[in-house]
């Protein structure tokens, strides 16, 4: 049997590995982790590339209402407070010091920005 013809470019043998994505919309009632209203989206605590993917892979996310989610992106003090709380929590759970935090995550120290 003859091989199918795909034009001048051969068909790729391997497909690119898909990264896990964040489910932006929440259908069921889950309270916002900041104010207690109905959460409507999932927010990666450490966002930006590649920090967003690291947050998704490790589950460093919060369920937030629209108002708190917008505030997390627009209000620097609110964002730094959230990031410093998560950094302290992650370091405490994994028994990391600051040097280990930087080595494992590649992130800066968010606690010193408060």
C-alpha positions as CSV (number, residue, x, y, z in Angstrom):
1,X,0.0,0.0,0.0
2,X,1.3,3.4,-0.9
3,X,2.0,6.1,1.7
4,X,-0.4,9.1,1.7
5,X,1.0,12.3,0.1
6,X,0.9,15.4,2.4
7,X,2.3,17.9,-0.1
8,X,5.9,19.2,0.1
9,X,6.0,19.2,3.9
10,X,6.1,15.8,5.7
11,X,3.5,15.2,8.4
12,X,5.1,15.7,11.8
13,X,5.8,12.4,13.6
14,X,5.5,13.7,17.2
15,X,2.9,16.1,18.5
16,X,4.0,18.9,20.7
17,X,3.3,18.1,24.4
18,X,0.4,20.2,25.7
19,X,0.9,22.0,29.0
20,X,-1.8,21.9,31.6
21,X,-4.1,24.9,31.3
22,X,-6.0,26.8,33.9
23,X,-9.8,26.5,34.0
24,X,-10.7,30.2,34.0
25,X,-14.5,29.9,34.6
26,X,-15.9,28.2,37.7
27,X,-19.4,26.9,37.4
28,X,-20.2,25.7,40.9
29,X,-20.4,27.9,44.0
30,X,-17.0,28.4,45.5
31,X,-16.3,31.3,47.8
32,X,-13.6,33.9,46.9
33,X,-10.5,33.2,49.0
34,X,-10.1,36.9,49.7
35,X,-13.6,38.4,50.3
36,X,-16.0,35.4,50.5
37,X,-18.2,36.4,47.5
38,X,-18.8,33.9,44.7
39,X,-15.5,33.0,43.0
40,X,-15.6,33.3,39.2
41,X,-12.0,32.7,38.1
42,X,-8.8,31.0,39.1
43,X,-5.8,33.3,39.6
44,X,-2.2,32.1,39.4
45,X,-0.5,33.8,42.4
46,X,2.8,34.1,40.5
47,X,1.9,35.1,37.0
48,X,3.8,36.1,33.9
49,X,5.9,33.7,31.7
50,X,7.2,31.2,32.9
51,X,5.9,31.8,36.5
52,X,2.3,31.2,35.4
53,X,3.1,27.6,34.3
54,X,5.0,27.0,37.5
55,X,2.0,28.2,39.5
56,X,-0.4,25.9,37.5
57,X,1.9,22.9,37.8
58,X,2.3,23.3,41.6
59,X,-1.3,24.4,42.4
60,X,-0.3,27.8,43.6
61,X,-3.7,29.3,42.6
62,X,-6.6,31.1,44.3
63,X,-10.2,31.1,43.4
64,X,-11.2,34.8,43.2
65,X,-14.2,36.9,42.4
66,X,-14.0,39.3,39.5
67,X,-13.3,42.3,41.8
68,X,-10.5,40.7,43.7
69,X,-9.0,39.2,40.5
70,X,-8.9,42.6,38.9
71,X,-7.4,44.0,42.1
72,X,-4.7,41.3,42.1
73,X,-3.6,42.5,38.7
74,X,-3.9,46.3,39.1
75,X,-3.1,47.0,42.8
76,X,0.6,46.4,43.5
77,X,0.3,46.3,47.3
78,X,-2.6,43.8,47.2
79,X,-0.6,41.6,44.7
80,X,2.6,41.7,46.7
81,X,0.7,40.9,49.9
82,X,-0.8,37.9,48.2
83,X,2.5,36.8,46.8
84,X,4.4,37.2,50.1
85,X,1.7,35.2,51.9
86,X,2.0,32.4,49.4
87,X,5.8,32.5,49.5
88,X,5.7,32.2,53.3
89,X,3.2,29.3,53.1
90,X,5.2,27.4,50.4
91,X,8.5,27.9,52.3
92,X,7.0,26.7,55.6
93,X,5.3,23.6,54.0
94,X,8.5,22.6,52.2
95,X,10.9,23.7,55.0
96,X,12.8,25.9,52.6
97,X,15.0,28.9,53.4
98,X,15.3,31.9,51.1
99,X,18.2,30.4,49.1
100,X,16.2,27.2,48.4
101,X,13.1,29.3,47.5
102,X,15.1,31.1,44.8
103,X,16.7,27.9,43.5
104,X,13.6,25.8,43.4
105,X,11.2,28.4,41.9
106,X,13.5,30.9,40.2
107,X,11.4,33.7,41.8
108,X,12.6,36.7,43.7
109,X,11.9,37.2,47.4
110,X,8.4,38.8,47.6
111,X,8.5,39.1,51.4
112,X,11.1,41.9,51.3
113,X,8.8,44.1,49.1
114,X,6.2,44.7,51.8
